[in-house]
Structures are given as structure tokens and as C-alpha cells.
Amino acid sequence: MKAPKNRRVFVVGYGAATPLGKTFAETWKRAAKGEAGFRKVTRCRVDSLCNVVGEIPDWDPRAFDFSSEKEVYNWNAAFVILTMAVVREALEDAGLQMDKETGPRTACLIGSAINGSDAFGIAVNHLREGGGLKVSPYLLPNLCANLPSGKAGMLMGFTGPIFSPQGACASGNHAVGIGSRMIRDGDCDFVIAGGVDMPIMPEIIHGFANMNATIKVNAADRAHDDPGQASRPFSRDRKGFVVSEGGGAIILAAQEAVARYGLTVRAEVMGVGWTSDAYHFTRPRKETIVRAMRETIEDAELTPEDVQYINAHGTSTPRGDATEVECLQAVFGEKLPRIPVSSNKSQIGHTLGGAAAVEDALTIEGMRRGVILPTINYLHDPQFDGLDFVPHKARTAHHEIALVNAFGFGGTNCCILFRGIQP
């Protein structure tokens, strides 16, 4: 194999669809206002107190010029159309045209946690009600993890490598990490990296509820009359995460490609760190999470003292949030109380495989604008005395070095360190 080129990697654009908005611009606008995107579930019927979710507002896959009624019928795994939408938005945001030069040098790495589970559910119902001939011939493609990237390639015209990093809730960061290595080594000039999930279906909602992972909103809970308060990372009354739909795509570019195509740099990917817990399928392991953060900072050739903001994984579960704080204390020590730490999941919930990519984009946009997004719905927890969770509303603050944490089921951890570049 050829020697790596050791090229620097920059972020030049992004797209997203979240419970705050069906584009990144809409998401950012509401996030900066401190709003939440939660409501009682409308996509399906559930028999559970875990019925507050995050749904993309006004989401209609038929509204896109690339998705006819027939297209939506055939590609009934919702993450396919969502991926095409956020990839196109990200490329347009970057101002990167796909042509005979850029197309072959562009890869697409879009991860997911549940992939086409919705299409499988539809097929099961058709089989039960109408027999084998009613099962769609598109079923297998709808289940393929790489298929959304392939469909995005058909839409936009890139022909570099496509595959799906499967890192559960850390998939987006795995995509950014792998894509950065590919650009660094010279395999590609551009990578579309991200994650998507559309999990608002009864099987997923009930499954999370039965493992006590998601919040049960009873009559005494403050989210009963205001669903926007359901997700409250690091709060003393946190009870579990809010399952949400959404996804994001980040456009990565090699340094020389940025100059050649006149692209605008938003941030630089400085460091990547990834570990696995070898411990439990849902309970986090402190030692390996600490190692992931430390290796990220070391990969950037920086020190913990250089980090100016931390976008926490912060799901709003009692055990998960407490463990993450313990890990942050182990890495940053006495400096931690002086570092703002916030969780976007307080506003958009947990978009599973889409979470990390969306949070990467929000972090980078925050550095460009000099804004730190808040942890809304926060009520002080005495066990976290002295820590700055940026409660309730966004904060104006200049910051250039940010760490984004992502941890997933199966004990998979991936952290990314970005250096923001203001316009």
C-alpha cells in the first residue's frame, strides 16, 4: 500500500433534519432560541407512558423533487429518503458540485442504528395478511445499510466508496473518524460522513420502554403538560432519553481540495479516539470511555487544558449522565468546572445513529457564530456541584477547540475533536 499523505481534513458543509426542523438552518435557529422539538407521538399508536418523542416537523418524503409517490412506496425504509435529503443539503451548503473530477474522489459514509427496520415491519404485515407474493421485491435493498448512501450517490453523482459505519448511537462520529482517515491517507478528496435513523415505530418505542431507557411521562411529571421538558440531561429529575428521528451529514475535504475548489472552511478535524467497553451491552464502562477521550486529545497533539467546550453525549439517563461526568472529571480534573458542557439531546432528543453527526454540525456552527448551545430543562443536581452545563439558554462565547462525545449500545465509543474556524 502507498504511504499515507498525512493531509489535513476540514469541514466545509453540513445538512440535517431533526425534531427542531427539516433542514440544518431551521434546526440551528430553534436550537439557538433554546427550544425543544418534542411532542406526543403522531407517527404511530403506542400503549406506553413512553409516548413523548421527537419527530421531524412537517416531514413529507413526497415533497422532494427526487421522490415521487412510486419512489416513496418502493423505498419504504424511511432512512433512505432522509439520507438523500440531508446529503443533498450538505453538498449544496458546501457549494461542492459533483462532476467527472470530484465525483470519483468523493466517498459517502452514512451510519445507522436500526437501518430499515420499518420496511421489515411492513413486509411482515404484508406476509401475514396477503401471503408471500405481497412481500416487496425491494425489501432486501431497503434493509441494506449501504443503500441510502448508494441512493444519494445516484441522486448527486459521486462514485467513491460508499458504506455504513455501524456504531449504534456513535455511528456519525465513526463516519467522521473513518472519513477523515481516508482523506488523510489519500483515498479520497471528499467524504460525506454522517448518520440517520427513523425509529418512530411501535416496536422500537416499546422496546426502549421495556428496557427502562426512555422517559415514562406520568401525570406527576413536568413533561406531562409540556412535552418539551421531557429530555433533561444532567438534571436531578432525569428519567431516560427521548427517542427521536433525524439525521445529519458532514462534508469533509482535504486541505488542497478546499483551495482548488474555493470552498469555505468551517472547522478542522483535529483528533479521533475510539474504544469499546467489553463490559455490557448498555451500561457504560468508565475506563474505556476515559481512554477514548484521552486518545482523541492526544491524536490532536493537544492537552486537556486546550479544550474549551464539550458537547456531551448526555442522553438524560441517570446512570449514563453520571458516568459521563465521572469520565470527564477523570480526563479534565480541576479544569472541568471552567469548561462549558452541554447536551443537544435536551432539545432534539436521541436520534440514535443520527445523533453524533447532528451534534458535530451544531458544535461547529456554534464555534463559527461564537455561541454555545444550552442544556435546557436543567434542574441542579447536587452530585454535579460546580459544573457548568450551560443551563436553559444559549451563551455567547468565543471558543475554538471542542470535543464531541458519542457512545453507543454494545459498548462502542467514539469522540471527535474539532477546531472551529470563524468566517
C-alpha positions as CSV (number, residue, x, y, z in Angstrom):
1,M,0.0,0.0,0.0
2,K,1.1,3.6,-0.6
3,A,2.4,5.7,2.2
4,P,-0.3,8.0,3.8
5,K,-0.3,11.6,2.5
6,N,-0.9,13.0,6.0
7,R,-3.3,15.6,4.7
8,R,-5.2,17.9,6.9
9,V,-9.0,17.5,7.0
10,F,-11.6,20.2,7.1
11,V,-15.3,20.5,7.4
12,V,-16.8,22.5,4.5
13,G,-20.6,22.0,4.9
14,Y,-23.4,20.1,6.6
15,G,-27.1,19.2,6.4
16,A,-29.5,17.9,9.0
17,A,-33.1,17.1,9.7
18,T,-34.2,17.0,13.4
19,P,-37.2,17.4,15.6
20,L,-36.3,21.1,15.5
21,G,-36.5,21.4,11.8
22,K,-36.3,19.6,8.5
23,T,-33.1,21.5,7.5
24,F,-30.0,22.4,9.3
25,A,-30.8,26.1,9.1
26,E,-34.2,25.5,10.8
27,T,-32.6,23.3,13.4
28,W,-30.0,25.9,14.3
29,K,-32.4,28.8,14.5
30,R,-34.7,27.0,17.0
31,A,-31.7,25.5,18.9
32,A,-30.2,28.9,19.5
33,K,-33.5,30.1,20.9
34,G,-33.5,27.3,23.5
35,E,-36.5,25.5,22.1
36,A,-37.3,21.8,22.2
37,G,-38.7,19.6,19.5
38,F,-40.8,17.1,21.4
39,R,-44.5,16.1,21.3
40,K,-46.8,13.2,21.9
41,V,-46.2,10.6,19.2
42,T,-48.2,11.0,15.9
43,R,-46.4,8.6,13.5
44,C,-47.9,5.5,15.1
45,R,-50.0,4.3,18.1
46,V,-48.3,3.1,21.2
47,D,-49.6,1.8,24.5
48,S,-47.0,3.2,26.8
49,L,-46.2,6.1,29.1
50,C,-43.0,6.5,26.9
51,N,-45.1,8.3,24.3
52,V,-43.2,11.6,24.1
53,V,-40.9,11.6,21.1
54,G,-39.0,13.8,18.7
55,E,-40.5,13.9,15.2
56,I,-39.2,15.9,12.3
57,P,-41.8,18.7,11.8
58,D,-43.7,18.7,8.6
59,W,-41.7,15.8,7.3
60,D,-43.1,14.6,4.0
61,P,-40.8,12.4,1.8
62,R,-43.1,13.1,-1.2
63,A,-42.3,16.8,-1.0
64,F,-38.8,16.4,-2.6
65,D,-38.4,16.7,-6.3
66,F,-36.5,13.4,-6.3
67,S,-39.1,11.3,-4.6
68,S,-42.3,10.5,-6.4
69,E,-45.2,8.6,-4.9
70,K,-43.8,5.4,-6.5
71,E,-40.3,6.1,-5.2
72,V,-41.7,6.5,-1.6
73,Y,-43.8,3.4,-2.0
74,N,-40.8,1.3,-3.2
75,W,-38.3,2.7,-0.7
76,N,-40.4,2.4,2.4
77,A,-37.4,2.3,4.7
78,A,-37.7,6.0,5.7
79,F,-33.9,6.4,6.3
80,V,-33.4,6.1,2.5
81,I,-35.2,9.3,1.6
82,L,-33.9,11.1,4.7
83,T,-30.3,10.3,3.8
84,M,-30.8,11.6,0.2
85,A,-32.3,14.8,1.6
86,V,-29.5,15.6,4.2
87,V,-26.7,14.6,1.8
88,R,-28.1,16.9,-0.9
89,E,-28.5,19.7,1.6
90,A,-24.9,19.2,2.9
91,L,-23.4,19.3,-0.6
92,E,-25.3,22.4,-1.5
93,D,-24.3,24.0,1.7
94,A,-20.7,23.3,0.9
95,G,-21.0,24.6,-2.6
96,L,-19.5,21.3,-3.9
97,Q,-20.5,20.2,-7.3
98,M,-20.2,16.6,-8.3
99,D,-18.6,16.3,-11.8
100,K,-16.1,14.0,-13.5
101,E,-13.3,15.2,-11.3
102,T,-15.0,15.5,-7.9
103,G,-17.4,12.6,-8.2
104,P,-14.8,9.7,-8.3
105,R,-12.9,11.4,-5.4
106,T,-16.0,11.6,-3.1
107,A,-17.0,8.9,-0.6
108,C,-20.2,8.6,1.4
109,L,-20.3,7.0,4.8
110,I,-23.7,7.2,6.5
111,G,-24.3,5.1,9.6
112,S,-27.5,4.0,11.3
113,A,-28.6,2.1,14.4
114,I,-31.8,0.5,13.2
115,N,-31.4,0.7,9.4
116,G,-34.5,-0.4,7.5
117,S,-36.5,-1.9,10.4
118,D,-39.6,-0.1,9.4
119,A,-39.5,-1.7,5.9
120,F,-39.2,-5.1,7.5
121,G,-42.2,-4.4,9.7
122,I,-44.2,-3.5,6.7
123,A,-43.1,-6.7,4.9
124,V,-44.1,-8.8,7.9
125,N,-47.6,-7.3,7.9
126,H,-48.0,-7.9,4.1
127,L,-46.8,-11.5,4.5
128,R,-49.3,-12.1,7.4
129,E,-52.2,-10.5,5.6
130,G,-51.7,-11.4,1.9
131,G,-49.1,-14.2,1.6
132,G,-45.6,-14.4,0.2
133,L,-46.4,-12.6,-3.1
134,K,-47.3,-9.4,-1.2
135,V,-43.7,-9.1,0.1
136,S,-42.0,-6.2,-1.7
137,P,-39.1,-7.1,-4.1
138,Y,-37.5,-4.0,-2.7
139,L,-37.4,-5.5,0.9
140,L,-33.7,-6.6,0.8
141,P,-32.4,-3.4,-0.7
142,N,-34.4,-1.4,1.9
143,L,-32.6,-3.4,4.7
144,C,-29.1,-2.8,3.3
145,A,-27.2,-0.4,5.5
146,N,-25.2,1.0,2.5
147,L,-28.3,1.5,0.3
148,P,-29.1,5.1,1.5
149,S,-25.5,6.2,0.5
150,G,-26.0,4.4,-2.8
151,K,-29.3,6.2,-3.5
152,A,-27.7,9.5,-2.5
153,G,-24.9,8.8,-5.0
154,M,-27.4,8.1,-7.7
155,L,-29.0,11.4,-6.9
156,M,-25.9,13.5,-6.6
157,G,-23.4,11.7,-8.8
158,F,-20.5,10.7,-6.6
159,T,-18.8,7.4,-7.3
160,G,-16.2,7.0,-4.5
161,P,-16.6,4.3,-1.8
162,I,-19.9,4.0,0.0
163,F,-20.6,2.0,3.1
164,S,-22.3,2.4,6.5
165,P,-20.3,2.5,9.7
166,Q,-22.4,0.6,12.2
167,G,-21.5,2.2,15.6
168,A,-25.1,2.4,17.0
169,C,-25.5,5.8,18.6
170,A,-21.9,6.7,17.8
171,S,-22.2,5.9,14.1
172,G,-22.0,9.5,13.0
173,N,-18.7,10.1,14.8
174,H,-17.3,6.8,13.5
175,A,-18.2,8.0,10.0
176,V,-16.3,11.3,10.5
177,G,-13.4,9.5,12.0
178,I,-13.1,6.9,9.2
179,G,-13.7,9.5,6.6
180,S,-11.0,11.7,8.0
181,R,-8.5,8.9,7.9
182,M,-9.5,8.2,4.3
183,I,-8.8,11.8,3.3
184,R,-5.6,12.0,5.4
185,D,-4.2,8.9,3.7
186,G,-5.2,10.0,0.1
187,D,-8.0,7.5,-0.6
188,C,-10.5,10.4,-1.3
189,D,-10.5,14.2,-1.5
190,F,-14.1,14.5,-0.1
191,V,-16.2,12.4,2.3
192,I,-19.9,12.8,3.1
193,A,-20.0,11.5,6.7
194,G,-22.9,11.1,9.0
195,G,-25.8,9.1,10.4
196,V,-29.6,8.7,10.0
197,D,-32.4,7.0,11.9
198,M,-36.2,7.0,11.6
199,P,-37.1,5.0,14.7
200,I,-40.6,6.3,15.5
201,M,-42.4,2.9,15.3
202,P,-44.3,1.0,18.0
203,E,-41.7,-1.9,18.1
204,I,-38.8,0.5,18.8
205,I,-40.7,2.7,21.2
206,H,-42.0,-0.2,23.3
207,G,-38.6,-1.9,23.2
208,F,-36.9,1.1,24.7
209,A,-39.7,1.5,27.2
210,N,-39.4,-2.1,28.3
211,M,-35.6,-1.8,28.9
212,N,-36.3,1.4,31.0
213,A,-34.2,3.5,28.7
214,T,-36.8,6.2,27.8
215,I,-38.7,8.5,30.0
216,K,-42.2,7.5,31.2
217,V,-44.3,10.6,31.4
218,N,-46.9,10.1,34.1
219,A,-49.4,12.7,35.4
220,A,-46.9,14.0,38.0
221,D,-44.1,14.6,35.6
222,R,-43.3,18.1,34.5
223,A,-43.4,16.9,30.9
224,H,-47.0,15.8,31.2
225,D,-48.4,19.2,30.3
226,D,-45.3,20.4,28.4
227,P,-43.6,17.6,26.4
228,G,-40.7,20.0,25.7
229,Q,-39.4,19.3,29.2
230,A,-39.1,15.5,28.7
231,S,-35.4,15.4,27.9
232,R,-33.3,16.9,30.7
233,P,-29.6,15.7,30.7
234,F,-27.7,16.0,33.9
235,S,-30.9,17.3,35.7
236,R,-31.7,15.8,39.1
237,D,-35.0,14.5,37.8
238,R,-33.8,12.9,34.6
239,K,-35.6,9.7,33.9
240,G,-34.4,8.5,30.5
241,F,-33.9,9.7,26.9
242,V,-36.5,10.8,24.4
243,V,-36.3,8.7,21.2
244,S,-36.2,10.9,18.1
245,E,-35.9,10.7,14.4
246,G,-33.4,12.6,12.4
247,G,-30.0,12.6,10.7
248,G,-27.0,14.7,9.6
249,A,-24.3,14.8,7.0
250,I,-20.9,16.5,7.3
251,I,-18.8,17.3,4.2
252,L,-15.1,16.6,4.8
253,A,-12.4,17.9,2.4
254,A,-8.7,17.7,2.0
255,Q,-6.8,20.9,2.5
256,E,-5.6,21.2,-1.1
257,A,-9.1,20.4,-2.4
258,V,-10.5,23.3,-0.3
259,A,-8.2,25.7,-2.1
260,R,-8.7,24.1,-5.5
261,Y,-12.5,24.4,-5.4
262,G,-12.8,27.6,-3.5
263,L,-14.7,26.0,-0.5
264,T,-15.3,27.8,2.8
265,V,-13.7,26.1,5.8
266,R,-16.0,25.7,8.9
267,A,-13.7,23.6,11.1
268,E,-10.7,21.3,11.1
269,V,-10.9,17.7,12.3
270,M,-8.1,17.6,14.8
271,G,-8.4,14.3,16.6
272,V,-10.3,11.0,16.7
273,G,-10.5,8.5,19.5
274,W,-12.4,5.2,19.6
275,T,-12.7,2.3,22.0
276,S,-15.0,-0.5,23.0
277,D,-16.1,-1.4,26.5
278,A,-16.1,-5.3,26.5
279,Y,-18.4,-4.9,29.5
280,H,-22.1,-4.7,29.0
281,F,-24.5,-4.0,26.0
282,T,-26.0,-0.9,27.6
283,R,-24.1,0.1,30.7
284,P,-21.1,2.3,30.1
285,R,-17.6,1.5,31.3
286,K,-15.6,4.3,32.7
287,E,-12.1,3.2,31.9
288,T,-12.7,2.8,28.2
289,I,-14.7,6.0,27.8
290,V,-11.9,7.9,29.5
291,R,-9.4,6.3,27.2
292,A,-11.4,7.3,24.1
293,M,-11.5,11.0,25.2
294,R,-7.8,11.0,26.1
295,E,-6.8,9.3,22.8
296,T,-8.9,11.9,20.9
297,I,-7.0,14.8,22.6
298,E,-3.6,13.0,22.1
299,D,-4.4,12.4,18.4
300,A,-4.9,16.2,18.0
301,E,-1.5,16.7,19.7
302,L,-3.2,18.8,22.3
303,T,-3.8,18.6,26.1
304,P,-7.0,18.6,28.1
305,E,-6.2,22.3,29.0
306,D,-6.7,23.2,25.4
307,V,-10.3,22.1,25.2
308,Q,-12.8,25.0,25.5
309,Y,-16.2,23.3,25.1
310,I,-17.6,19.8,25.4
311,N,-20.7,18.6,23.6
312,A,-21.6,15.7,25.9
313,H,-23.3,12.5,24.8
314,G,-25.8,13.5,27.6
315,T,-28.8,11.3,26.9
316,S,-30.7,12.1,30.1
317,T,-30.5,8.7,31.7
318,P,-29.5,8.5,35.4
319,R,-26.6,6.1,35.0
320,G,-25.3,7.3,31.6
321,D,-25.1,11.0,32.6
322,A,-23.4,10.3,35.9
323,T,-20.9,8.0,34.3
324,E,-20.1,10.6,31.6
325,V,-19.5,13.2,34.3
326,E,-17.1,10.8,36.1
327,C,-15.2,10.3,32.9
328,L,-15.0,14.0,32.2
329,Q,-13.7,14.5,35.7
330,A,-11.0,11.9,35.2
331,V,-9.9,13.5,31.9
332,F,-10.1,17.2,32.8
333,G,-9.6,17.2,36.5
334,E,-9.7,20.5,38.3
335,K,-10.3,22.4,35.0
336,L,-13.7,20.8,34.3
337,P,-15.7,23.3,36.3
338,R,-14.3,26.0,33.9
339,I,-15.3,24.2,30.7
340,P,-18.9,24.6,29.4
341,V,-20.5,21.2,28.9
342,S,-23.9,21.0,27.2
343,S,-26.1,18.4,25.6
344,N,-28.1,19.0,22.4
345,K,-30.2,16.0,23.3
346,S,-32.0,18.3,25.7
347,Q,-33.5,19.9,22.6
348,I,-33.6,17.2,19.9
349,G,-33.7,14.0,22.0
350,H,-31.8,11.0,21.0
351,T,-31.7,10.4,17.2
352,L,-29.7,7.2,17.7
353,G,-27.4,6.7,14.7
354,G,-28.1,10.3,13.6
355,A,-27.1,11.9,16.9
356,A,-23.4,12.4,16.6
357,A,-23.4,13.9,13.1
358,V,-26.1,16.4,14.0
359,E,-24.3,17.3,17.2
360,D,-21.0,17.7,15.3
361,A,-22.7,20.2,13.0
362,L,-24.3,22.1,15.8
363,T,-21.0,22.3,17.6
364,I,-19.1,23.6,14.6
365,E,-21.8,26.1,13.8
366,G,-21.6,27.3,17.4
367,M,-17.9,27.9,17.2
368,R,-18.3,29.8,13.9
369,R,-21.0,32.0,15.5
370,G,-19.5,32.3,19.0
371,V,-22.5,30.6,20.5
372,I,-22.7,27.7,22.9
373,L,-26.0,25.9,22.8
374,P,-27.7,25.2,26.1
375,T,-28.8,22.2,28.2
376,I,-32.4,23.2,28.5
377,N,-34.8,21.8,31.2
378,Y,-31.9,21.6,33.7
379,L,-32.5,21.4,37.4
380,H,-29.4,21.4,39.6
381,D,-28.2,18.0,40.7
382,P,-26.0,18.2,43.9
383,Q,-23.8,15.3,42.7
384,F,-22.6,17.6,39.9
385,D,-21.9,20.7,42.0
386,G,-19.7,23.3,40.4
387,L,-20.0,22.1,36.8
388,D,-21.2,24.4,34.0
389,F,-24.0,22.7,31.9
390,V,-24.9,26.0,30.2
391,P,-28.4,25.8,31.6
392,H,-31.6,26.9,29.9
393,K,-30.4,29.3,27.2
394,A,-27.6,29.7,24.7
395,R,-24.5,31.6,25.7
396,T,-22.3,34.0,23.7
397,A,-18.7,32.8,24.0
398,H,-15.7,32.6,21.7
399,H,-14.3,29.1,21.6
400,E,-12.1,27.3,19.1
401,I,-11.5,23.8,20.4
402,A,-14.5,21.5,21.1
403,L,-14.8,17.8,22.0
404,V,-17.9,15.9,20.8
405,N,-18.6,12.6,22.7
406,A,-20.7,9.7,21.3
407,F,-21.3,6.4,23.0
408,G,-23.4,3.5,21.7
409,F,-25.1,0.3,22.6
410,G,-22.7,-2.6,22.5
411,G,-20.1,-0.6,24.3
412,T,-18.8,1.4,21.4
413,N,-17.3,4.9,22.0
414,C,-16.1,7.5,19.5
415,C,-15.0,11.1,20.2
416,I,-14.0,13.8,17.8
417,L,-12.1,17.0,18.5
418,F,-12.8,20.0,16.2
419,R,-11.0,23.3,15.8
420,G,-13.6,25.9,14.7
421,I,-12.8,28.5,12.1
422,Q,-14.8,31.7,12.2
423,P,-15.7,33.4,8.9
